[in-house]
Amino acid sequence: MQVPTFSDVEKAHERIKPFINLTPVLSSISINNILGGVFFFKCENFQKVGAFKFRGATNAVTLLSDDDARKGVATHSSGNHAAALALAARNRGIDAFVVMPDNSPLIKIKAVKGYGAEVIFCEPTLQAREETLKNVVDKTGAVEIHPYNNFNVIAGQGTVAKELAEEVEGLDIVLCPVGGGGLLSGTSIAIKAMSPETNVVACEPAGADDAFRSFYGGRLFPSLNPKTIADGLLTSLGTLNYSIIKEKTDQIVTVSEESIVEAMRMIWERMKIIVEPSSAVPLAAVVEKKIDVKNKRIGVILSGGNVDLEKLPF
């Protein structure tokens, strides 16, 4: 299994720079005072499509051969990858076919259609998603771009941490949410190349803890009936992602739903920015005291800001 290196992340960064936003790194004196560390928040909620996913999708779409690109791209996703792939495809002038569960948030369906993708609905099960996607690929010939278990997607996602490490030196810890593992595997590759002494800590909802169980159990455990407000972190770890994470990630911790809501509210109130629940999971680990941050410099990746405002938890 070929694994991306930091060189792949560097090349991806040069490739996608014309398309992405260089997102800001923000700090909050009040959060520092409340939690006892010095925090640097990498704000991918300000990325195009409102999430880091646009980086990996853009890298993958840009690298398609002209012959493959003419066939279009396809994926199954209920969230940010769907919108990211749709916009990346539009930027290249090619078709995108996105399989979405019929219970996907309306705001996300609208976003995907707004970027010009064709949406195909299916039952809200993994089997239905995969079978529907296979039918779409068979019918259209489109190239499947997996949301996270994809070499070029991982290299693209690693550019988030690369930018963070370039802007903020001497980080003791980088906190990153984990769902399928695209962001975490890319983050681990970049941070360990640029700042080997920095600890990469992944944070995961206790109600969707397959990465935690896989990391400490020595084999891949699937995500079965996950239940969490952090809807971006429901998926099972990818095989390629797992091989990178078990080698380059230092620690995985789990957090409660209550602390996710508390951390999300803290970011909204103290920083005056909108983040989605998945983005709040890393700070929730600090709120729960799962990580010792006293007098340490901590990078926090805020993965996205796509919130259904009809369903706020506070």
N, C-alpha and C positions, 0 to 999 in steps of 0.2 A: 504494500500500500504506500503510494507516494505521498509524502507529507510536505506541506508548504514550509519554507524556511523564511527567515527574516528578509532575505533578498527578494523573495516573492512579494512580501508586504511592501518593501520599498518600491518595487516596480509597479505594483498595483496603485500606490499612492500617486506616482507621477502620471499614471494612466488616467486616474479618475479626477485629478485636481480640477480640470476645466469644468467638471459637472457638479461637484459637491460643494457644500458650504464648509468653510473652515470654522467649525463651531467654537464658541468661547469657552474658556475655563473660568468659572465664577467661584467666589468664596463668600462666606457668611460669618461675620464675627459672632453673631448671636448663636449660630449652630456650633461654632467652635467652643463658645463659653458653656453651652448646655451640655455638650458631649465630651469636652476635655481634650480634643485633638485639634489639629490644623487641617482643614478639609479643602480639597480642590475638586470642584465638580465639573466634569467634562460633559457639556450640555448638548447631547445628541437629540434632545427634544427640539432643538433649533435646526436640525438637519432637514434637507428636502424630504418630503413625505412625512416629516415629523419623527423620524427614527433612523438609527444607525444602519438599518437594513439597506438603505439606498446605496451605501458604499459597495457592499458585496455584490448586489444585483448589477450595479453599473460595471464593476470589474468583469463579471462573468459575461455580460452582454457585449461589452466592448471587445472581448477576446474571441468571440465567435467568428469563424471564417465567413466570408461573404456567402458561400453556398448554404451554410447552416443558418445564417441570419435570415436569408430569404424565406426559410420555412417558418420563421417565427419562434417564439419561446412559450413554454407552458410550465405551470406549477400548480400545486394545491396549497392554499393558505387562507386562513380566516382573518389575517391581520396585516401587519406592517410589510411583510415580504411581498404580499400580493400587490400592494400599492407601489412598492419599490421597483418590482419587476415591470409593472405596467409603465411607469415613468421612464425607466431605463430603456425599455423597448421603444417607447415613443421618441425618445431622444435619438435613437438610431434609425427611426423610421421603419420599424418592423412590427409585425403583429404579436400580440400577447394574448394567451388563453389562460384564464385563471379559474380553477375549480375552487368554489367556496361552499362551506356548509350552509344549509338554508337557514340556520339560526345565527349567522354572523351578524355583528352589529351593523345597523343600517348605515352609520357614519362611514364604516370601512368599505361597505359595498359601494356607496356613492363615490368614495375616493377612487376606488379601482376603476369604476366605469368612467369617472371624470378624467382619468389619465389615458383613456382610450382602449382599455383592454376589454375583451369579450369575457363576460362572467358566465360560468356554467355551474349551476347549483347541484348539490348532492345532499344525501343524508349526513347528519353530523357524527359520522363514525370514521375512524381511520381507514377501515376497509373500503367504505364507500368512496372516500376521497381518493384513495390509491387506484381503485378500479375505474372511477370516472376519469381520472387523469390519464390512465393507460388508454382508455377509449379515445380521448381527445388527441393524444399523441399518435395513436394508430391512424386516426382519421385525417389529421392535419399534417403529420410529419414534423410537427414542432419539436424543438429541442427542450428537454426538461431541464429546468434550473432549480435544483433542490434548495430549500431555504437555508440549510446550514451544513448538510453532509456533502459539501462540494468544495474542491480544492480552491477554485478561483473566488468563491464566495468568502471562504475563511481568510484568504489573503487580503481581500477588500475590507473585511471587518477589522483586521489587525491594524488598519490605518487610524482607527480611533485612539488606541493606546499609543501608537507612534506619535501622534500629535500631542497627546497629553504629556508624554515623557520629554518631548522637545520643548514644551512650554514650561514645565515644572520639574526642576531637578531635585534630587535627593529625597524621593518618595520612599517612605518605609513600607507602605502597603498600597496596593491597588485593589479596590473592591469592584466586583463585576457580577451582574446577575447571570444565572445560567438556566436555560431552557433546553433547546436542542444542542447548544454548545458552540454555535458559530462565532459569537462575540467572544466567549471565554477562550476558545482555542486560539483565535487570532490575537487576543490580548496577551495571552501567555507567551506566544511566540515573540511578539514585539517587546514586551517588558523584559523577558529573560535575555534577549539579545542586547537591549539598550541599557539595562540596569539590573544585572544579575542578582544583586543583593536585595532588591525589592521583592517582597512577598506578594504573590498573586492569590487573592482569596475570593472564591466564588460563593455566592449567596443564593439560596433557593428556598421557596416556600416549603414548610413542613408537609403541607398537603399535596405536594408534587415533588417528592424528594428522590426521584430516580437517579439523578446525578450523584447525590450524596451516597446513596446505597451502592451505586456502581463504583465510585471512587474508592470507597473503603471496603467493598466486598470483593474486589478483584475481578469482577466480570460485569458485563452490561446487564442491568436490570431494566425492563421496560417501564414506562409510565402508565400504570393501570388505574383508571378512574380517578385522575387527579382532581382535586378540589381546591381552588384558590382564586382570590380576587385578581391575582396577577395573571391575566389571561394570555400574556405573551410567553409564559413559562410553563405551558402545559405539555409540551412535546417531549418525547423521549430523546436522550442523547444519541447523536449519530455515531456510526462506527469510526469514521475518520476523526471526528471531534474527540471521541473518547481516547483514541490512541495518543492524541496530542495532550489532552488534559491530564491523563494519568502520569505523563512524563514531565510536564512543565508547570502545572498548577500546584500550589503549595498546600492548599486547604480548601475544604468546602464546609460551609455551615448552613443550618436551616433556621428559618424564622417563622413566627406565628402570624396569623392573619391580623391580629390586633396590632402587632408592632409594624406591619406593613402599612396599615391605615394611619398609625401615629406618625410614621416617618414621612408618608406622602403628605400629610397635613402640615408637618413641620416645614417641608420644602416649599409648599404653596404659601404658607403664612410668612415664613422668615425670608425666603428668597424672591417671593412674588413671581414665581414661574410655575407653569403647568407641567407636571410630569404624570405619566400613567402609573398604575400600581406596580408593574414590573420594574420600573425605574427606581422605585422607593425601596425595593428589597435589599440592596446593599446597605443603605443607611439604617434599615430596620435591624440589621445584624449588630450595628453599633448601639442602637437604642436598647436592644436586648442584652447588651454586654457580652455578646458571643466573641467579640474581638477586643483585645486590649489596645486602645488608641491613645492612652494618656501621653501627652507631650510628643506624639508622633505626627508625621506628615502623611496624609492619606489622600490618595486619588480615588474619586468615586465616579464611575461611569453611569451617567443618567441616560438610559438607553433610548427613551422616546417620550413623547408627550401627547399621544393620541388617546384622549379620554372621551368616553361617552358621557357627556354632561348631564344626560337624563338619569344616569345611574351612579352618581357620586356617593362614596361611602361615608361622607360627613356633610 
